[in-house]
């Protein structure tokens, strides 16, 4: 977009008081779960291919309350008509989100810092590949990446690089099931497969199970360069060019950590990790009581920090810690995984609703990443209005965000992918409603607001897009707060 039009847009937007970004955890769940607030129509349902946010503020103001952070409708606007069916709406886009990472960057003083995430900047790994209708290099289960404004994928680490680290042929299909990394420490991950025969640096012909935690030492990692800490390549120097990954916890060790934690499942039974277990989520923990161990190998020393993790046996939505070879982690609102003798996992530990009196939620935590962020989302009740040429009534758009006032714009966008340009700001960075048609003004109540979309006239079809700006009346510290975009296919 040219600079004069950009300046015109900025001059038309209200000044938005900065909403405080707070520390917390980005989460996905293995099944549909409900928020405790039960606000915002479709925003109250957390689906496996959507990202939620659990604030972890000191003092626990407002209690543990997980809310939707990146709806499917946001991801579908970013990817456009990725499967070539003429629709933005694809309810099964990405299958489920199996791994998350907020990424790292450099400050002006060259210090390494974790990037404050937003739905455009966060990286994830899907269980199902996106279509190739917009890009010929779509995000696959063996990748971890994010979506650019033009629908292309920005990779944090590709399937080919993971395979090189595992000593596998580059085109081997794999599924990344848990992931965490930190410059200076290493890359830590798990595979979603009952057994994969790998050529690890110190263990050739090694069967890697889906409960195994693997590590790549940072000394083996090649990034894209100063300021860009994405993984470009890994170095393999062993005989016959074996991989450079190392097994740091086998499946039995993960079970021992889980058993030592004493964490219960959704029925209140101590979680023993019986049978085969799958390591589902992972994040490096630098909180109180944590440490970093040196893990000797046949080659370079592997640094092993403490982790928060979940497995597929941890129903009720809970997290465990590797501190002291397994313990129940504490957050500012209490346990992040309820141990014996405090009863069943009600979902309260991770801020989701218990729907039955004597049993907790069915989900386990499927992906996890720490970050400092906020929440400002849109989602329609009906993402598709199938009226043929007869026209029809509107649907309802729901807004979630803790602002005093919310302005919402509307626009018509192409059939392939919606154009946008980057404004920056404190949450979602890109603006999609380029024609500046203001549709709604609202005052959220308890962090939620809703409005009716337009009636559809006879003979019209196309794609409508909505995006909001929120603001508070604050005398200092002003900035721009853009919501996630939401699209409606009118057929």
MOSUL-V296822 format. One record per residue. SS is DSSP state (helix for helix, strand for strand, loop for the rest). OMEGA is omega as a letter, one per 40 degrees, with the letter a starting at -180 (* if undefined). Layout:
ss=SS omega=OMEGA
ss=SS omega=OMEGA
This chain:
ss=loop omega=a
ss=loop omega=a
ss=helix omega=i
ss=helix omega=a
ss=helix omega=i
ss=helix omega=i
ss=helix omega=i
ss=helix omega=i
ss=helix omega=a
ss=helix omega=i
ss=helix omega=a
ss=helix omega=a
ss=loop omega=i
ss=loop omega=i
ss=loop omega=a
ss=loop omega=i
ss=strand omega=a
ss=loop omega=i
ss=loop omega=a
ss=loop omega=i
ss=loop omega=a
ss=strand omega=i
ss=strand omega=i
ss=strand omega=a
ss=strand omega=i
ss=strand omega=a
ss=strand omega=i
ss=strand omega=a
ss=strand omega=a
ss=loop omega=i
ss=loop omega=i
ss=loop omega=i
ss=strand omega=a
ss=strand omega=i
ss=strand omega=i
ss=loop omega=a
ss=loop omega=a
ss=loop omega=a
ss=loop omega=i
ss=loop omega=i
ss=helix omega=a
ss=helix omega=i
ss=helix omega=a
ss=helix omega=a
ss=strand omega=i
ss=strand omega=a
ss=loop omega=a
ss=loop omega=i
ss=loop omega=i
ss=loop omega=a
ss=strand omega=i
ss=strand omega=a
ss=strand omega=i
ss=strand omega=i
ss=strand omega=i
ss=loop omega=a
ss=loop omega=i
ss=loop omega=a
ss=loop omega=i
ss=loop omega=i
ss=loop omega=i
ss=loop omega=i
ss=loop omega=i
ss=loop omega=a
ss=loop omega=i
ss=strand omega=i
ss=strand omega=i
ss=strand omega=a
ss=strand omega=i
ss=strand omega=a
ss=loop omega=i
ss=helix omega=a
ss=helix omega=i
ss=helix omega=a
ss=helix omega=a
ss=helix omega=i
ss=helix omega=a
ss=helix omega=a
ss=helix omega=a
ss=loop omega=a
ss=loop omega=a
ss=loop omega=a
ss=loop omega=i
ss=loop omega=a
ss=loop omega=i
ss=loop omega=a
ss=loop omega=i
ss=loop omega=a
ss=loop omega=i
ss=loop omega=a
ss=loop omega=a
ss=loop omega=i
ss=loop omega=i
ss=loop omega=a
ss=loop omega=i
ss=loop omega=i
ss=strand omega=a
ss=strand omega=i
ss=strand omega=a
ss=strand omega=i
ss=strand omega=a
ss=loop omega=i
ss=loop omega=a
ss=strand omega=i
ss=strand omega=i
ss=strand omega=i
ss=loop omega=i
ss=loop omega=i
ss=loop omega=i
ss=loop omega=i
ss=loop omega=i
ss=strand omega=a
ss=strand omega=i
ss=strand omega=a
ss=loop omega=i
ss=loop omega=a
ss=loop omega=i
ss=loop omega=a
ss=loop omega=i
ss=loop omega=a
ss=loop omega=a
ss=loop omega=i
ss=strand omega=i
ss=strand omega=i
ss=strand omega=a
ss=strand omega=i
ss=loop omega=i
ss=loop omega=a
ss=loop omega=i
ss=loop omega=i
ss=loop omega=a
ss=loop omega=a
ss=loop omega=a
ss=loop omega=a
ss=loop omega=i
ss=loop omega=i
ss=loop omega=a
ss=loop omega=i
ss=loop omega=a
ss=loop omega=i
ss=loop omega=i
ss=loop omega=i
ss=loop omega=i
ss=strand omega=a
ss=strand omega=a
ss=strand omega=a
ss=strand omega=i
ss=loop omega=a
ss=loop omega=i
ss=loop omega=i
ss=loop omega=i
ss=loop omega=a
ss=strand omega=i
ss=strand omega=a
ss=strand omega=i
ss=strand omega=i
ss=strand omega=a
ss=loop omega=i
ss=helix omega=a
ss=helix omega=a
ss=helix omega=i
ss=helix omega=a
ss=helix omega=i
ss=helix omega=i
ss=helix omega=a
ss=helix omega=a
ss=loop omega=i
ss=loop omega=i
ss=loop omega=a
ss=loop omega=a
ss=loop omega=i
ss=loop omega=i
ss=loop omega=i
ss=loop omega=a
ss=loop omega=i
ss=strand omega=a
ss=strand omega=i
ss=strand omega=a
ss=strand omega=i
ss=strand omega=i
ss=strand omega=i
ss=strand omega=i
ss=loop omega=a
ss=loop omega=i
ss=loop omega=a
ss=strand omega=i
ss=strand omega=a
ss=strand omega=a
ss=strand omega=i
ss=strand omega=i
ss=strand omega=i
ss=loop omega=i
ss=loop omega=a
ss=loop omega=i
ss=loop omega=i
ss=strand omega=a
ss=strand omega=a
ss=strand omega=i
ss=loop omega=a
ss=loop omega=a
ss=loop omega=a
ss=loop omega=a
ss=loop omega=a
ss=loop omega=a
ss=loop omega=a
ss=strand omega=i
ss=strand omega=i
ss=strand omega=a
ss=loop omega=a
ss=loop omega=i
ss=loop omega=a
ss=loop omega=i
ss=strand omega=a
ss=strand omega=i
ss=strand omega=i
ss=strand omega=i
ss=strand omega=a
ss=helix omega=i
ss=helix omega=i
ss=helix omega=a
ss=strand omega=i
ss=strand omega=i
ss=strand omega=a
ss=strand omega=i
ss=strand omega=i
ss=loop omega=i
ss=loop omega=i
ss=strand omega=a
ss=strand omega=i
ss=strand omega=a
ss=strand omega=i
ss=strand omega=a
ss=strand omega=i
ss=strand omega=a
ss=loop omega=i
ss=loop omega=a
ss=loop omega=a
ss=loop omega=i
ss=helix omega=a
ss=helix omega=i
ss=helix omega=i
ss=loop omega=a
ss=loop omega=a
ss=loop omega=i
ss=strand omega=a
ss=strand omega=i
ss=strand omega=a
ss=strand omega=i
ss=strand omega=i
ss=loop omega=a
ss=helix omega=i
ss=helix omega=i
ss=helix omega=i
ss=helix omega=i
ss=helix omega=i
ss=helix omega=i
ss=helix omega=a
ss=helix omega=i
ss=helix omega=a
ss=helix omega=a
ss=helix omega=a
ss=loop omega=a
ss=strand omega=i
ss=strand omega=i
ss=loop omega=a
ss=loop omega=i
ss=loop omega=a
ss=loop omega=a
ss=loop omega=i
ss=strand omega=a
ss=loop omega=a
ss=loop omega=a
ss=loop omega=a
ss=loop omega=i
ss=loop omega=i
ss=loop omega=i
ss=loop omega=a
ss=loop omega=i
ss=strand omega=a
ss=strand omega=a
ss=strand omega=a
ss=strand omega=i
ss=strand omega=i
ss=strand omega=a
ss=strand omega=i
ss=loop omega=a
ss=loop omega=i
ss=loop omega=i
ss=loop omega=a
ss=loop omega=a
ss=loop omega=i
ss=strand omega=i
ss=strand omega=i
ss=strand omega=a
ss=strand omega=a
ss=loop omega=i
ss=loop omega=i
ss=loop omega=a
ss=loop omega=a
ss=loop omega=i
ss=loop omega=i
ss=strand omega=i
ss=strand omega=a
ss=strand omega=i
ss=strand omega=i
ss=strand omega=a
ss=strand omega=i
ss=strand omega=a
ss=strand omega=i
ss=strand omega=i
ss=strand omega=a
ss=loop omega=i
ss=loop omega=a
ss=loop omega=i
ss=loop omega=a
ss=loop omega=i
ss=loop omega=a
ss=loop omega=i
ss=loop omega=i
ss=strand omega=a
ss=strand omega=i
ss=loop omega=i
ss=helix omega=i
ss=helix omega=i
ss=helix omega=i
ss=loop omega=i
ss=strand omega=i
ss=loop omega=a
ss=loop omega=i
ss=strand omega=i
ss=strand omega=a
ss=loop omega=i
ss=loop omega=a
ss=strand omega=a
ss=strand omega=i
ss=loop omega=i
ss=loop omega=a
ss=loop omega=a
ss=strand omega=i
ss=loop omega=e
ss=loop omega=a
ss=loop omega=i
ss=loop omega=a
ss=loop omega=i
ss=loop omega=a
ss=loop omega=a
ss=loop omega=a
ss=helix omega=a
ss=helix omega=i
ss=helix omega=i
ss=loop omega=i
ss=strand omega=a
ss=loop omega=i
ss=loop omega=a
ss=loop omega=i
ss=strand omega=a
ss=loop omega=a
ss=loop omega=a
ss=strand omega=a
ss=loop omega=i
ss=loop omega=a
ss=loop omega=a
ss=loop omega=i
ss=loop omega=i
ss=strand omega=a
ss=strand omega=i
ss=strand omega=a
ss=strand omega=i
ss=strand omega=i
ss=strand omega=i
ss=strand omega=i
ss=strand omega=a
ss=strand omega=i
ss=loop omega=a
ss=loop omega=i
ss=strand omega=a
ss=strand omega=i
ss=strand omega=i
ss=strand omega=i
ss=strand omega=i
ss=loop omega=i
ss=loop omega=i
ss=loop omega=i
ss=strand omega=i
ss=strand omega=a
ss=loop omega=a
ss=loop omega=a
ss=loop omega=i
ss=loop omega=a
ss=loop omega=a
ss=loop omega=a
ss=strand omega=a
ss=loop omega=i
ss=loop omega=i
ss=loop omega=a
ss=strand omega=i
ss=strand omega=i
ss=strand omega=a
ss=strand omega=i
ss=strand omega=i
ss=strand omega=a
ss=loop omega=i
ss=loop omega=i
ss=loop omega=a
ss=strand omega=i
ss=strand omega=i
ss=strand omega=a
ss=strand omega=i
ss=strand omega=i
ss=strand omega=i
ss=strand omega=i
ss=strand omega=a
ss=strand omega=a
ss=loop omega=a
ss=loop omega=a
ss=loop omega=i
ss=loop omega=a
ss=loop omega=i
ss=loop omega=i
ss=loop omega=i
ss=strand omega=a
ss=strand omega=i
ss=loop omega=a
ss=loop omega=a
ss=loop omega=a
ss=loop omega=i
ss=loop omega=a
ss=loop omega=a
ss=loop omega=a
ss=strand omega=a
ss=strand omega=a
ss=loop omega=a
ss=loop omega=a
ss=loop omega=a
ss=loop omega=i
ss=loop omega=i
ss=strand omega=a
ss=strand omega=a
ss=strand omega=a
ss=strand omega=i
ss=strand omega=a
ss=strand omega=i
ss=loop omega=a
ss=loop omega=i
ss=strand omega=a
ss=loop omega=i
ss=loop omega=a
ss=strand omega=i
ss=strand omega=i
ss=strand omega=i
ss=strand omega=i
ss=strand omega=i
ss=loop omega=a
ss=loop omega=i
ss=loop omega=a
ss=strand omega=a
ss=loop omega=i
ss=loop omega=i
ss=loop omega=a
ss=loop omega=i
ss=loop omega=a
ss=strand omega=a
ss=strand omega=i
ss=strand omega=i
ss=strand omega=a
ss=strand omega=i
ss=strand omega=a
ss=strand omega=i
ss=strand omega=i
ss=strand omega=i
ss=strand omega=i
ss=loop omega=i
ss=loop omega=a
ss=loop omega=a
ss=loop omega=a
ss=loop omega=i
ss=loop omega=a
ss=strand omega=i
ss=loop omega=a
ss=loop omega=i
ss=loop omega=i
ss=strand omega=i
ss=loop omega=i
ss=loop omega=i
ss=loop omega=i
ss=strand omega=a
ss=strand omega=i
ss=strand omega=i
ss=strand omega=i
ss=strand omega=a
ss=loop omega=*
